[in-house]
Amino acid sequence: MRRILGLGLMLSITVIGQAAEVPAEVAAAATRQVSAQVLGWRRDIHQHPELGNRETRTAALVAAQLRALGLEVQTGIAKTGVTGLLKGALPGPRIAIRADMDALPVTEDNALPFASKVRTDFNGSTVGVMHACGHDAHTAMTLGVATALAAMRAELHGEVLFIFQPAEEGPPAGEPGGAELMLDEGLFDRFKPAAIFGMHVFYTLHAGQIGVREGPMLAGSDRFQITVQGRQTHGAQPWRGVDPIVTAALIVNQAQTIVSRQLNISELPAVLSFGMIHGGLRWNIIPDQVALEGTIRSFDPAMRQQVFDHLQAIAEHVAAAQGASVVTKIPLPEAVNPVTVNDPALTRRMRGSLERAVGADQVITITPNMVAEDFARFADQVPGMYFFVGSVPPTQALASAAANHSPLFMLDEAALDVGTRAMLQVALDALSGQALATPR
């Protein structure tokens, strides 16, 4: 039996087989000590959101806190990314904990005293900026975990790399970014963890609940572009041109049959959605071009390719039938996220940590979700576990909660303590036992 002295507490660690369990009181006490800081960080970051590859203020805040804790800090990774390395005084495994920092081009519609008023230029338009996906919470909670673990440094086994990632929602057009760029720049060449962990606040669970599953958890995502080329003419004389707007509309409508009629979604789900249609400058002119963009979500490589093939065929044949032509990028190679897969053995082992943190009845086995995450890039390189932290007040019906990415997305701030405590318990258990390999 080993002992840990974290935060002035002397608590024994129960060793079960090859894994050690740190008593839940350690993580709970540590969470209480950092709770006010986590809340303050979250509100500050929420009020000052920044889009992908532009998270300069957020990165500076993160780096300053990590340096104050005595961590080895690197900045400017993948443009605005930050890492902090915490070395425990005792030998043990290496793990990584990842948080994302970027916001979305969404105008906040919540009456909060710290609501975002930020506006910026995005894709040629002036838009609001909001942490509509909860990355402000992820950054704050992970800073809380770093602060708690740093206070235990003298009794801590192993090493923890805290990864604060930019551009999870995608970098600006024409720029690289996100997890892929961090890896391309050698992040795991410098520090190869035995496991990586991540979390996300989510609207399908109540605050106090944790959602997790073994194996595929989040869909792979692809982005596509279809440009319809017609021939411009006066709106009063459509027969003198080729109408790309009508052609684009037919493509959008026909594409809806791919998932509903061409795929066996009784085996695995898939989604095809159009998110942007751009074309025309004036109400009485039929334009030359219409541009369509959208997303494809899938879990199975064969189904993914089916969607690609069917969408290509529909675009080409519908356009030909209308006398138009198309230029397609299906998919855009720079906008691909693989499926987020929770390593089954790791997740099975660490589920007990989540259950000790919040109670076994509050850890929910969720179904695969069609949202995507570039945490998958990290989990492709090393075993990973990703979990949801409920964001909806327990008194509110889940069906009435605004979804992530909504201008009305609202976080029950009780979730901050839940996520901090859960991730801290996971980290302590992973570091204190022999469940993970210790590098030599």
Phi, psi and omega per residue, in radians:
M1 nan 2.252 3.095
R2 -1.761 2.942 3.114
R3 -2.244 2.652 3.090
I4 -2.239 2.434 -3.054
L5 -1.892 0.321 -3.005
G6 -0.976 2.337 3.044
L7 0.997 0.649 3.065
G8 1.345 0.113 -3.137
L9 -1.795 2.413 3.024
M10 -1.911 1.798 -3.059
L11 -2.231 2.375 -3.133
S12 -1.347 2.630 3.055
I13 -1.829 2.155 3.118
T14 -1.438 2.113 -3.138
V15 -1.645 2.116 -3.135
I16 -2.092 1.907 -3.111
G17 1.077 -2.105 -3.121
Q18 -1.750 0.071 -3.104
A19 -2.102 2.585 3.095
A20 -1.955 2.478 -3.133
E21 -1.992 2.079 3.046
V22 -1.417 2.245 -3.119
P23 -0.953 2.499 -3.072
A24 -1.082 -0.400 3.137
E25 -1.101 -0.533 3.141
V26 -1.106 -0.917 -3.140
A27 -1.142 -0.650 -3.136
A28 -1.134 -0.779 3.141
A29 -1.140 -0.734 3.132
A30 -1.123 -0.669 3.121
T31 -1.117 -0.716 3.110
R32 -1.067 -0.624 -3.106
Q33 -1.239 -0.489 -3.113
V34 -1.813 0.002 -3.006
S35 -0.996 -0.811 -3.103
A36 -1.133 -0.666 3.106
Q37 -1.137 -0.763 -3.140
V38 -1.048 -0.777 3.122
L39 -1.054 -0.782 3.139
G40 -1.119 -0.752 3.103
W41 -1.080 -0.774 -3.096
R42 -1.057 -0.800 -3.110
R43 -1.173 -0.667 3.118
D44 -1.125 -0.822 -3.129
I45 -1.165 -0.659 3.123
H46 -1.074 -0.665 -3.096
Q47 -1.323 -0.298 -3.090
H48 -2.247 1.090 -3.081
P49 -1.292 2.679 3.130
E50 -2.423 2.489 3.137
L51 -1.341 2.958 -3.080
G52 -0.995 2.431 -3.087
N53 1.157 0.155 3.117
R54 -2.240 0.369 -3.021
E55 -1.479 0.899 -3.015
T56 -1.220 -0.775 -3.135
R57 -1.165 -0.778 3.131
T58 -1.075 -0.779 3.137
A59 -1.075 -0.684 3.127
A60 -1.139 -0.708 3.102
L61 -1.082 -0.806 -3.129
V62 -1.089 -0.855 -3.098
A63 -1.068 -0.701 -3.131
A64 -1.106 -0.739 3.137
Q65 -1.176 -0.731 -3.138
L66 -1.132 -0.692 3.090
R67 -1.132 -0.699 3.124
A68 -1.084 -0.467 3.108
L69 -1.451 -0.122 -3.133
G70 1.470 0.328 3.104
L71 -1.404 2.777 3.023
E72 -1.431 1.969 -2.956
V73 -1.917 2.374 2.980
Q74 -2.169 2.404 3.131
T75 -2.131 2.981 3.088
G76 1.269 0.317 3.107
I77 -1.447 2.233 -3.058
A78 0.918 0.834 3.099
K79 1.401 -1.158 -3.054
T80 -2.176 0.185 -3.110
G81 -1.281 2.716 -3.121
V82 -2.326 2.442 2.967
T83 -2.224 2.611 3.043
G84 -2.343 2.203 -3.104
L85 -1.818 2.113 3.077
L86 -1.849 2.133 3.133
K87 -1.873 2.068 3.055
G88 -1.250 2.806 -3.116
A89 -1.318 -0.290 -3.060
L90 -1.991 2.646 3.137
P91 -1.166 2.611 3.137
G92 3.074 -3.009 -3.074
P93 -1.309 2.934 3.011
R94 -1.819 2.303 3.035
I95 -2.304 2.871 3.067
A96 -2.258 2.547 3.058
I97 -2.200 2.213 -3.036
R98 -1.995 2.395 3.013
A99 -2.263 2.566 3.077
D100 -1.803 2.652 -2.951
M101 -2.065 -0.232 -2.941
D102 -1.510 2.723 3.105
A103 -1.851 -2.971 -3.060
L104 -2.180 2.715 3.054
P105 -1.364 1.230 -3.091
V106 -2.290 2.368 3.105
T107 -1.540 2.061 -3.056
E108 -1.150 2.445 -3.128
D109 -2.198 0.608 3.117
N110 -1.950 2.450 -3.128
A111 -1.567 1.107 3.107
L112 -1.747 2.547 3.075
P113 -1.119 -0.358 3.115
F114 -1.976 0.443 3.100
A115 -1.090 2.620 3.140
S116 -1.290 2.334 2.994
K117 -1.989 0.144 -3.048
V118 -1.217 2.438 3.027
R119 -2.322 2.610 -3.121
T120 -2.694 3.046 3.076
D121 -1.603 2.322 -3.133
F122 -2.575 2.145 3.130
N123 0.902 0.682 3.068
G124 1.445 0.078 3.135
S125 -2.197 2.665 3.014
T126 -1.543 2.141 -3.015
V127 -2.316 2.798 2.959
G128 -1.330 2.806 3.104
V129 -2.205 2.309 -3.059
M130 -2.569 2.533 2.957
H131 -1.396 1.187 -3.080
A132 -1.401 -0.080 3.112
C133 -1.970 -0.084 3.051
G134 1.589 0.254 -3.131
H135 -1.168 -0.414 3.031
D136 -1.041 -0.710 3.108
A137 -1.172 -0.716 -3.137
H138 -1.068 -0.790 -3.141
T139 -1.101 -0.794 -3.110
A140 -1.135 -0.784 -3.126
M141 -1.127 -0.681 -3.138
T142 -1.222 -0.622 2.990
L143 -1.074 -0.651 3.082
G144 -1.110 -0.738 3.097
V145 -1.095 -0.756 3.115
A146 -1.066 -0.729 -3.130
T147 -1.131 -0.760 3.138
A148 -1.142 -0.785 -3.120
L149 -1.188 -0.614 3.115
A150 -1.087 -0.586 3.111
A151 -1.209 -0.318 3.136
M152 -1.783 0.181 -2.972
R153 -0.882 -0.718 -3.054
A154 -1.150 -0.430 -3.133
E155 -1.921 0.128 -2.993
L156 -1.571 2.370 3.043
H157 -1.592 2.427 2.977
G158 1.413 -2.806 -3.052
E159 -2.378 2.566 3.111
V160 -2.223 2.207 3.010
L161 -1.773 2.045 3.060
F162 -1.600 2.117 -3.073
I163 -1.936 2.027 3.074
F164 -1.867 1.832 -2.917
Q165 -1.702 2.352 2.994
P166 -1.489 2.878 2.875
A167 0.969 0.687 3.039
E168 -1.139 -0.614 3.133
E169 -1.305 -0.031 -3.117
G170 1.923 2.439 3.120
P171 -1.350 2.931 3.043
P172 -1.039 2.723 -3.117
A173 -0.958 2.310 3.095
G174 1.499 -0.007 -3.133
E175 -2.011 2.494 2.938
P176 -1.350 2.899 3.115
G177 3.024 -3.137 3.042
G178 1.352 -2.814 -3.080
A179 -1.053 -0.680 -3.111
E180 -1.061 -0.739 3.140
L181 -1.211 -0.656 3.084
M182 -1.039 -0.734 3.119
L183 -1.218 -0.710 3.110
D184 -1.063 -0.533 3.126
E185 -1.486 0.118 2.972
G186 1.638 0.390 -3.105
L187 -0.963 -0.856 -3.102
F188 -1.473 -0.135 2.975
D189 -1.280 -0.602 3.139
R190 -1.420 -0.557 -3.103
F191 -2.611 1.876 -3.129
K192 -1.801 1.851 -3.118
P193 -1.358 2.758 3.021
A194 -1.347 -0.388 3.114
A195 -2.799 2.711 3.088
I196 -2.266 2.515 -3.090
F197 -2.234 2.540 3.094
G198 -2.592 2.811 3.136
M199 -2.518 2.820 -3.114
H200 -2.594 2.213 3.016
V201 -1.207 2.467 -3.013
F202 -2.602 2.580 -2.961
Y203 -1.484 -0.009 -3.120
T204 -1.648 0.063 3.139
L205 -2.339 2.653 3.066
H206 -1.404 2.663 3.029
A207 -1.016 2.305 -3.023
G208 1.886 -0.357 -3.139
Q209 -1.741 2.632 3.039
I210 -2.120 2.378 3.078
G211 -2.002 2.321 -3.109
V212 -2.716 2.797 3.033
R213 -2.718 2.699 3.016
E214 -1.426 2.600 3.069
G215 1.373 -2.675 -3.092
P216 -1.029 2.189 -3.100
M217 -2.037 -0.812 -3.125
L218 -2.117 2.552 -3.048
A219 -1.200 2.715 2.874
G220 -1.332 2.593 -3.104
S221 -2.214 2.504 3.048
D222 -2.312 2.548 3.059
R223 -1.927 2.493 3.128
F224 -2.292 2.739 3.063
Q225 -2.291 2.368 3.037
I226 -2.281 2.112 3.091
T227 -1.882 2.069 3.141
V228 -1.637 2.159 3.130
Q229 -1.821 2.033 3.065
G230 -1.982 -2.572 3.074
R231 -2.455 2.137 -3.019
Q232 -1.153 2.524 3.087
T233 -2.791 3.002 3.076
H234 -1.176 2.445 3.137
G235 -1.090 -0.373 3.125
A236 -1.447 -0.184 -3.102
Q237 -2.324 1.125 -3.059
P238 -1.105 -0.439 -3.123
W239 -1.187 -0.235 3.135
R240 -1.538 -0.037 3.131
G241 -2.365 -2.893 3.034
V242 -2.211 2.100 -2.963
D243 -1.499 1.856 3.139
P244 -1.317 -0.344 3.126
I245 -1.223 -0.834 3.080
V246 -1.076 -0.738 3.125
T247 -1.061 -0.787 3.126
A248 -1.071 -0.714 3.134
A249 -1.101 -0.709 3.115
L250 -1.136 -0.678 3.103
I251 -1.100 -0.801 3.133
V252 -1.032 -0.827 -3.126
N253 -1.115 -0.813 -3.086
Q254 -1.168 -0.582 -3.129
A255 -1.107 -0.379 3.140
Q256 -1.160 -0.314 3.136
T257 -1.417 -0.179 -3.101
I258 -1.100 -0.947 -3.126
V259 -1.267 -0.696 -3.033
S260 -1.342 -0.395 -3.030
R261 -2.244 -0.302 -3.032
Q262 -1.880 -0.336 -3.071
L263 -1.935 2.540 3.056
N264 -1.512 1.443 -3.090
I265 -1.414 0.089 2.970
S266 -1.287 -0.344 3.119
E267 -1.550 -0.909 3.139
L268 -2.550 2.558 -3.135
P269 -1.360 2.793 3.032
A270 -2.669 2.722 -3.128
V271 -2.446 2.439 2.951
L272 -2.260 2.092 -3.122
S273 -2.318 2.444 2.987
F274 -1.630 2.306 -3.109
G275 -1.993 -0.338 -3.099
M276 -2.488 2.387 2.980
I277 -2.323 2.106 -3.130
H278 -2.225 2.233 3.081
G279 -3.137 2.471 3.067
G280 1.561 2.619 3.128
L281 -2.193 -0.259 -3.064
R282 -2.604 2.586 -3.008
W283 -1.129 -0.414 -3.076
N284 -1.996 0.396 3.075
I285 -2.190 2.153 2.988
I286 -1.385 2.124 -2.991
P287 -1.410 3.048 3.054
D288 -1.321 -0.674 -2.948
Q289 -2.343 2.645 2.904
V290 -2.342 2.324 3.128
A291 -1.879 2.292 3.098
L292 -2.014 2.439 3.025
E293 -2.419 2.625 3.138
G294 -2.900 -2.960 -3.082
T295 -2.299 2.599 3.038
I296 -2.120 2.301 3.109
R297 -2.128 2.378 -3.084
S298 -2.749 2.865 3.077
F299 -2.034 -0.291 -3.010
D300 -2.085 2.252 -3.106
P301 -1.006 -0.678 -3.120
A302 -1.185 -0.746 3.102
M303 -1.137 -0.684 3.092
R304 -0.987 -0.817 -3.130
Q305 -1.171 -0.608 3.064
Q306 -1.022 -0.786 3.127
V307 -1.059 -0.809 3.115
F308 -0.959 -0.877 -3.050
D309 -1.127 -0.779 -3.123
H310 -1.173 -0.701 3.135
L311 -1.149 -0.687 3.086
Q312 -1.077 -0.805 -3.105
A313 -1.134 -0.751 3.131
I314 -1.081 -0.819 -3.124
A315 -1.026 -0.795 -3.086
E316 -1.204 -0.796 -3.038
H317 -1.293 -0.680 3.090
V318 -1.122 -0.748 3.124
A319 -1.088 -0.771 -3.137
A320 -1.076 -0.687 -3.140
A321 -1.124 -0.441 -3.140
Q322 -1.691 0.011 -3.102
G323 1.402 0.222 3.130
A324 -1.787 -3.130 3.046
S325 -2.381 2.889 -3.138
V326 -2.333 2.621 2.915
V327 -2.063 2.179 -3.029
T328 -2.115 2.575 2.925
K329 -2.268 1.649 -3.061
I330 -2.257 1.678 0.019
P331 -1.659 3.073 2.918
L332 -1.308 2.049 -3.018
P333 -1.126 -0.439 -3.120
E334 -1.495 0.046 -3.074
A335 -2.251 0.876 -3.105
V336 -2.012 2.247 2.974
N337 -2.044 2.269 3.078
P338 -1.274 3.006 3.063
V339 -1.117 2.376 3.037
T340 -1.453 1.990 -3.080
V341 -2.002 2.114 3.017
N342 -1.395 2.105 3.116
D343 -0.946 2.093 -3.023
P344 -1.036 -0.783 -3.097
A345 -1.161 -0.772 3.131
L346 -1.099 -0.795 -3.098
T347 -1.146 -0.690 3.104
R348 -1.075 -0.700 -3.116
R349 -1.222 -0.731 -3.010
M350 -1.550 -0.157 3.088
R351 -1.029 -0.632 3.091
G352 -1.032 -0.579 3.093
S353 -1.139 -0.774 3.103
L354 -1.089 -0.710 -3.113
E355 -1.171 -0.660 3.093
R356 -1.182 -0.571 -3.099
A357 -1.228 -0.718 -3.003
V358 -2.162 -0.096 -3.073
G359 1.777 2.370 -3.068
A360 -1.036 -0.599 -3.107
D361 -1.288 -0.188 -3.132
Q362 -1.739 -0.009 3.080
V363 -1.743 1.981 -2.996
I364 -1.818 2.314 2.997
T365 -1.430 1.932 -3.050
I366 -1.601 2.839 3.040
T367 -1.503 2.817 3.096
P368 -0.976 2.425 -3.065
N369 -1.965 2.503 -3.045
M370 -1.428 -0.094 3.013
V371 -1.229 2.815 -3.095
A372 -2.194 2.807 -3.046
E373 -2.632 2.347 3.099
D374 -1.470 0.123 2.826
F375 -0.917 -0.484 3.121
A376 -0.967 -0.564 3.123
R377 -1.067 -0.754 3.112
F378 -1.197 -0.753 -3.100
A379 -1.225 -0.246 2.997
D380 -1.315 -0.398 -3.064
Q381 -1.643 -0.612 -3.126
V382 -2.466 2.789 3.084
P383 -0.983 2.389 -3.093
G384 -2.340 2.718 2.984
M385 -2.409 2.266 -3.083
Y386 -2.210 2.385 -3.126
F387 -2.438 2.718 3.095
F388 -1.612 2.514 3.029
V389 -2.003 2.076 -3.098
G390 -1.025 2.451 -3.062
S391 -2.068 -0.050 -3.010
V392 -1.701 2.344 3.099
P393 -0.954 2.439 -3.119
P394 -1.012 -0.426 -3.130
T395 -1.468 -0.117 -3.099
Q396 -1.766 2.393 3.064
A397 -1.166 2.357 -3.115
L398 -1.045 -0.596 -3.105
A399 -1.114 -0.389 -3.109
S400 -1.683 -0.035 -3.089
A401 -1.353 2.393 3.056
A402 -1.202 2.391 -3.083
A403 -1.307 2.774 2.917
N404 -0.947 2.514 -3.086
H405 1.430 0.007 3.083
S406 -1.534 2.572 3.035
P407 -1.133 -0.222 3.125
L408 -1.811 0.106 3.139
F409 -0.988 2.227 -3.053
M410 -2.315 2.211 3.135
L411 -1.661 2.178 2.918
D412 -1.236 2.011 -3.001
E413 -1.202 -0.146 2.973
A414 -1.075 -0.417 3.128
A415 -1.118 -0.427 -3.106
L416 -1.098 -0.806 3.099
D417 -1.142 -0.659 -3.126
V418 -1.104 -0.862 -3.126
G419 -1.143 -0.728 3.121
T420 -1.072 -0.833 -3.110
R421 -1.123 -0.729 -3.124
A422 -1.128 -0.827 -3.126
M423 -1.181 -0.621 3.108
L424 -1.137 -0.723 3.106
Q425 -1.109 -0.751 3.096
V426 -1.028 -0.816 -3.111
A427 -1.120 -0.796 -3.122
L428 -1.094 -0.756 -3.141
D429 -1.159 -0.724 -3.135
A430 -1.128 -0.680 -3.093
L431 -1.353 -0.553 -2.976
S432 -1.541 -0.225 -3.102
G433 -1.903 -3.011 3.092
Q434 -1.850 0.348 -3.113
A435 -1.196 -0.437 3.132
L436 -2.011 2.624 -3.123
A437 -1.247 2.423 3.061
T438 -1.618 2.105 -3.112
P439 -1.207 2.611 3.101
R440 -2.157 nan nan
